[in-house]
Amino acid sequence: MLVIETTDGKQLEFEVVGLVEDDENNAYAVCYSEKADEFVVTDAKGTLLDDDELAQEILDDFFVLADESGPETPG
């Protein structure tokens, strides 16, 4: 569980929903908040990524992996 305090003093709870590694074996956690309906990405130490482009790349990879590992639909 990751708790982030917003600039207006509210606290949002994020649950780790996936782990992703990049080509250099750096690990990232993908976290989701139901209340905010928002994803965030942290490094292995739990620090939010400052690089928005990298965070989006990690999220994109996560969604691709989630689609591939999802339940198969008969077709």
DSSP file (Angstrom, degrees, kcal/mol; ACC not computed):
  #  RESIDUE AA STRUCTURE BP1 BP2  ACC     N-H-->O    O-->H-N    N-H-->O    O-->H-N    TCO  KAPPA ALPHA  PHI   PSI    X-CA   Y-CA   Z-CA
    1    1 A M              0   0    0      0, 0.0     2,-0.4     0, 0.0    14,-0.2   0.000 360.0 360.0 360.0 134.3    0.0    0.0    0.0
    2    2 A L  E     -A   14   0A   0     12,-3.2    12,-3.7     2,-0.0     2,-0.5  -0.983 360.0-158.5-121.9 130.1    1.3    3.4   -1.0
    3    3 A V  E     -A   13   0A   0     -2,-0.4     2,-0.5    10,-0.2    10,-0.2  -0.947   8.4-169.9-112.8 126.1   -0.2    6.6    0.5
    4    4 A I  E     -A   12   0A   0      8,-2.8     8,-3.0    -2,-0.5     2,-0.6  -0.952  13.2-145.4-116.8 130.6    0.3    9.9   -1.4
    5    5 A E  E     -A   11   0A   0     -2,-0.5     6,-0.2     6,-0.2     2,-0.1  -0.841  19.7-141.6 -95.1 126.8   -0.6   13.3    0.0
    6    6 A T    >   -     0   0    0      4,-3.2     3,-1.9    -2,-0.6    -1,-0.0  -0.281  28.4-100.3 -81.0 170.3   -1.9   15.7   -2.6
    7    7 A T  T 3  S+     0   0    0      1,-0.3    -1,-0.1     2,-0.1    -2,-0.0   0.744 123.2  56.1 -64.1 -23.2   -1.0   19.4   -2.7
    8    8 A D  T 3  S-     0   0    0      2,-0.1    -1,-0.3     1,-0.0    -2,-0.0   0.271 123.3-102.6 -93.8  12.8   -4.4   20.2   -1.1
    9    9 A G  S <  S+     0   0    0     -3,-1.9     2,-0.1     1,-0.3    -2,-0.1   0.421  77.2 134.2  88.3  -1.1   -3.7   17.9    1.9
   10   10 A K        -     0   0    0     -5,-0.0    -4,-3.2     1,-0.0     2,-0.5  -0.485  48.0-136.4 -78.9 153.1   -5.8   14.9    0.9
   11   11 A Q  E     -A    5   0A   0     -6,-0.2     2,-0.4    -2,-0.1    -6,-0.2  -0.945  14.9-164.9-113.5 131.4   -4.4   11.4    1.2
   12   12 A L  E     -A    4   0A   0     -8,-3.0    -8,-2.8    -2,-0.5     2,-0.5  -0.947  11.6-142.5-114.6 134.3   -4.8    8.9   -1.6
   13   13 A E  E     -A    3   0A   0     -2,-0.4     2,-0.4   -10,-0.2    22,-0.3  -0.831  15.9-167.9 -97.9 130.8   -4.2    5.2   -1.1
   14   14 A F  E     -A    2   0A   0    -12,-3.7   -12,-3.2    -2,-0.5     2,-0.4  -0.956   7.5-151.3-118.5 135.8   -2.6    3.2   -3.9
   15   15 A E  E     -B   32   0B   0     17,-2.8    17,-2.6    -2,-0.4     2,-0.4  -0.877  25.9-113.5-105.9 137.2   -2.4   -0.6   -4.1
   16   16 A V  E     +B   31   0B   0     -2,-0.4    15,-0.3    15,-0.2     3,-0.1  -0.562  39.2 170.2 -69.6 122.2    0.4   -2.3   -6.0
   17   17 A V  E     +     0   0B   0     13,-3.1     2,-0.3    -2,-0.4    14,-0.2   0.472  59.3   1.8-112.8  -7.2   -1.3   -4.1   -8.9
   18   18 A G  E     -B   30   0B   0     12,-1.3    12,-3.1     2,-0.0     2,-0.4  -0.964  53.4-136.2-173.3 157.4    1.8   -5.1  -10.9
   19   19 A L  E     -B   29   0B   0     -2,-0.3     2,-0.4    10,-0.2    10,-0.2  -0.975  22.4-173.2-121.7 137.5    5.5   -5.2  -11.1
   20   20 A V  E     -B   28   0B   0      8,-2.6     8,-2.5    -2,-0.4     2,-0.4  -0.988   9.0-157.2-132.4 139.3    7.4   -4.5  -14.4
   21   21 A E  E     -B   27   0B   0     -2,-0.4     6,-0.2     6,-0.2     2,-0.1  -0.930  13.2-142.7-113.5 142.2   11.1   -4.8  -15.2
   22   22 A D    >   -     0   0    0      4,-1.9     3,-1.9    -2,-0.4     6,-0.0  -0.273  40.5 -84.8 -90.1-175.1   12.7   -2.8  -18.0
   23   23 A D  T 3  S+     0   0    0      1,-0.3    -1,-0.1     2,-0.1    -2,-0.0   0.716 129.8  53.6 -64.5 -21.3   15.4   -4.1  -20.4
   24   24 A E  T 3  S-     0   0    0      2,-0.1    -1,-0.3     0, 0.0     3,-0.1   0.187 120.1-107.7 -98.3  15.9   18.1   -3.2  -17.8
   25   25 A N    <   +     0   0    0     -3,-1.9     2,-0.4     1,-0.2    -2,-0.1   0.738  66.6 152.4  63.9  26.9   16.4   -5.2  -15.1
   26   26 A N        -     0   0    0     17,-0.0    -4,-1.9     1,-0.0     2,-0.3  -0.755  38.5-136.7 -82.8 132.8   15.2   -2.1  -13.2
   27   27 A A  E     -B   21   0B   0     -2,-0.4    17,-0.6    -6,-0.2     2,-0.3  -0.717  22.6-177.0 -96.8 142.0   12.0   -3.0  -11.3
   28   28 A Y  E     -BC  20  43B   0     -8,-2.5    -8,-2.6    -2,-0.3     2,-0.5  -0.978  17.7-138.9-134.4 146.7    9.0   -0.7  -11.1
   29   29 A A  E     -BC  19  42B   0     13,-2.0    13,-2.3    -2,-0.3     2,-0.6  -0.915   9.0-149.4-107.0 132.4    5.7   -1.0   -9.2
   30   30 A V  E     -BC  18  41B   0    -12,-3.1   -13,-3.1    -2,-0.5   -12,-1.3  -0.898  21.7-170.4 -98.7 123.1    2.4   -0.1  -10.9
   31   31 A C  E     -BC  16  40B   0      9,-3.0     9,-2.4    -2,-0.6     2,-0.4  -0.890   7.2-160.5-120.3 146.0    0.0    1.2   -8.3
   32   32 A Y  E     -BC  15  39B   0    -17,-2.6   -17,-2.8    -2,-0.3     2,-0.6  -0.977   7.5-156.3-129.9 138.6   -3.7    1.9   -8.6
   33   33 A S  E  >> - C   0  38B   0      5,-2.4     4,-1.5    -2,-0.4     5,-1.4  -0.961   1.1-165.7-111.9 117.5   -6.1    4.1   -6.5
   34   34 A E  T  45S+     0   0    0     -2,-0.6    -1,-0.2   -21,-0.2   -20,-0.1   0.907  91.2  54.4 -64.7 -40.5   -9.8    3.1   -6.7
   35   35 A K  T  45S+     0   0    0    -22,-0.3    -1,-0.2     1,-0.2   -21,-0.1   0.910 121.1  29.1 -61.2 -43.9  -10.8    6.4   -5.1
   36   36 A A  T  45S-     0   0    0    -23,-0.2    -1,-0.2     2,-0.2    -2,-0.2   0.586  97.6-136.4 -91.0 -11.5   -8.9    8.5   -7.6
   37   37 A D  T  <5 +     0   0    0     -4,-1.5     2,-0.3     1,-0.2    -3,-0.2   0.955  62.6 128.7  49.6  55.0   -9.2    6.0  -10.5
   38   38 A E  E   < -C   33   0B   0     -5,-1.4    -5,-2.4     2,-0.0     2,-0.3  -0.990  52.8-142.8-143.4 144.7   -5.6    6.7  -11.2
   39   39 A F  E     -C   32   0B   0     -2,-0.3     2,-0.3    -7,-0.2    -7,-0.2  -0.825  17.6-177.1-103.6 147.0   -2.4    4.7  -11.8
   40   40 A V  E     -C   31   0B   0     -9,-2.4    -9,-3.0    -2,-0.3     2,-0.4  -0.945  15.8-139.5-134.9 160.5    1.1    5.8  -10.6
   41   41 A V  E     -C   30   0B   0     -2,-0.3     8,-2.2   -11,-0.2     2,-0.3  -0.977  18.2-175.5-124.1 133.8    4.5    4.2  -11.1
   42   42 A T  E     -CD  29  48B   0    -13,-2.3   -13,-2.0    -2,-0.4     6,-0.2  -0.836  24.4-116.3-120.7 161.7    7.2    3.9   -8.5
   43   43 A D  E >   -C   28   0B   0      4,-2.3     3,-1.8    -2,-0.3   -15,-0.2  -0.216  51.0 -82.0 -81.6-175.2   10.8    2.6   -8.5
   44   44 A A  T 3  S+     0   0    0    -17,-0.6   -16,-0.1     1,-0.3    -1,-0.1   0.723 131.3  54.6 -63.9 -21.2   11.9   -0.4   -6.4
   45   45 A K  T 3  S-     0   0    0      2,-0.1    -1,-0.3     0, 0.0   -17,-0.1   0.480 120.9-105.2 -90.6  -3.2   12.2    1.9   -3.4
   46   46 A G  S <  S+     0   0    0     -3,-1.8     2,-0.4     1,-0.3    -2,-0.1   0.578  72.6 142.6  91.4  10.7    8.7    3.2   -3.6
   47   47 A T        -     0   0    0      1,-0.1    -4,-2.3     0, 0.0    -1,-0.3  -0.724  55.9-113.6 -87.7 130.6    9.6    6.6   -4.9
   48   48 A L  B     -D   42   0B   0     -2,-0.4     2,-0.3    -6,-0.2    -6,-0.2  -0.319  35.3-108.9 -58.8 141.2    7.3    8.1   -7.6
   49   49 A L        -     0   0    0     -8,-2.2    -8,-0.2     1,-0.2    -1,-0.1  -0.576  22.6-163.1 -74.0 132.2    8.9    8.4  -11.0
   50   50 A D  S    S+     0   0    0     -2,-0.3     2,-1.1     1,-0.1    -1,-0.2   0.729  72.7  85.3 -82.3 -24.7    9.6   12.0  -12.0
   51   51 A D     >  -     0   0    0      1,-0.2     4,-2.5     2,-0.1     5,-0.2  -0.678  60.0-171.2 -84.5  99.7   10.0   11.1  -15.6
   52   52 A D  H  > S+     0   0    0     -2,-1.1     4,-2.4     1,-0.2    -1,-0.2   0.852  84.5  54.6 -61.0 -35.8    6.4   11.1  -17.0
   53   53 A E  H  > S+     0   0    0      2,-0.2     4,-2.0     1,-0.2    -1,-0.2   0.919 110.6  45.1 -65.6 -43.5    7.6    9.6  -20.3
   54   54 A L  H  > S+     0   0    0      2,-0.2     4,-2.5     1,-0.2    -2,-0.2   0.913 111.8  52.6 -65.5 -42.6    9.2    6.6  -18.5
   55   55 A A  H  X S+     0   0    0     -4,-2.5     4,-2.4     1,-0.2    -2,-0.2   0.907 109.8  48.4 -60.1 -42.0    6.2    6.2  -16.2
   56   56 A Q  H  X S+     0   0    0     -4,-2.4     4,-2.7     2,-0.2    -1,-0.2   0.885 110.0  52.3 -66.0 -38.0    3.9    6.1  -19.3
   57   57 A E  H  X S+     0   0    0     -4,-2.0     4,-2.3     2,-0.2    -2,-0.2   0.911 110.3  48.1 -63.0 -42.7    6.1    3.5  -21.0
   58   58 A I  H  X S+     0   0    0     -4,-2.5     4,-2.5     2,-0.2    -2,-0.2   0.918 112.3  49.1 -64.1 -43.6    6.0    1.3  -17.8
   59   59 A L  H  X S+     0   0    0     -4,-2.4     4,-2.7     2,-0.2    -2,-0.2   0.914 109.8  51.6 -61.4 -43.3    2.2    1.7  -17.7
   60   60 A D  H  X S+     0   0    0     -4,-2.7     4,-2.1     1,-0.2    -2,-0.2   0.927 111.1  47.7 -59.4 -45.0    1.9    0.8  -21.4
   61   61 A D  H  X S+     0   0    0     -4,-2.3     4,-2.6     1,-0.2    -1,-0.2   0.910 110.8  52.4 -61.4 -42.5    4.1   -2.3  -20.8
   62   62 A F  H  X S+     0   0    0     -4,-2.5     4,-2.6     1,-0.2    -2,-0.2   0.925 109.3  48.4 -60.2 -46.1    2.0   -3.3  -17.8
   63   63 A F  H  X S+     0   0    0     -4,-2.7     4,-2.3     2,-0.2    -1,-0.2   0.877 111.2  50.5 -65.3 -36.6   -1.3   -3.0  -19.8
   64   64 A V  H  X S+     0   0    0     -4,-2.1     4,-2.3    -5,-0.2    -1,-0.2   0.942 112.7  46.2 -64.1 -46.8    0.1   -5.2  -22.6
   65   65 A L  H  X S+     0   0    0     -4,-2.6     4,-1.8     1,-0.2    -2,-0.2   0.892 111.7  52.0 -62.9 -39.2    1.3   -7.8  -20.1
   66   66 A A  H  X S+     0   0    0     -4,-2.6     4,-0.6     2,-0.2    -1,-0.2   0.899 110.2  48.5 -64.3 -41.0   -2.1   -7.7  -18.4
   67   67 A D  H >< S+     0   0    0     -4,-2.3     3,-0.7     1,-0.2    -2,-0.2   0.913 112.0  49.3 -64.0 -42.0   -3.9   -8.2  -21.7
   68   68 A E  H 3< S+     0   0    0     -4,-2.3    -1,-0.2     1,-0.2    -2,-0.2   0.819 115.7  42.2 -68.3 -30.8   -1.7  -11.1  -22.6
   69   69 A S  H 3< S+     0   0    0     -4,-1.8    -1,-0.2    -5,-0.2    -2,-0.2   0.418  93.1 109.0 -97.7   1.9   -2.1  -12.8  -19.3
   70   70 A G  S << S-     0   0    0     -3,-0.7    -3,-0.1    -4,-0.6     2,-0.1  -0.136  85.5 -68.7 -70.6 172.1   -5.9  -12.2  -19.0
   71   71 A P        -     0   0    0      0, 0.0     2,-0.3     0, 0.0    -1,-0.2  -0.353  53.1-117.4 -64.8 140.1   -8.5  -14.9  -19.4
   72   72 A E        -     0   0    0     -3,-0.1    -4,-0.0    -2,-0.1    -3,-0.0  -0.600  22.8-143.2 -79.8 135.2   -8.8  -16.3  -22.8
   73   73 A T        -     0   0    0     -2,-0.3     2,-0.1     1,-0.0    -1,-0.0  -0.843  22.0-114.1 -98.9 133.8  -12.1  -15.8  -24.5
   74   74 A P              0   0    0      0, 0.0    -1,-0.0     0, 0.0     0, 0.0  -0.386 360.0 360.0 -64.2 140.9  -13.4  -18.6  -26.7
   75   75 A G              0   0    0     -2,-0.1    -2,-0.0    -3,-0.0    -3,-0.0   0.417 360.0 360.0-143.0 360.0  -13.6  -17.6  -30.3
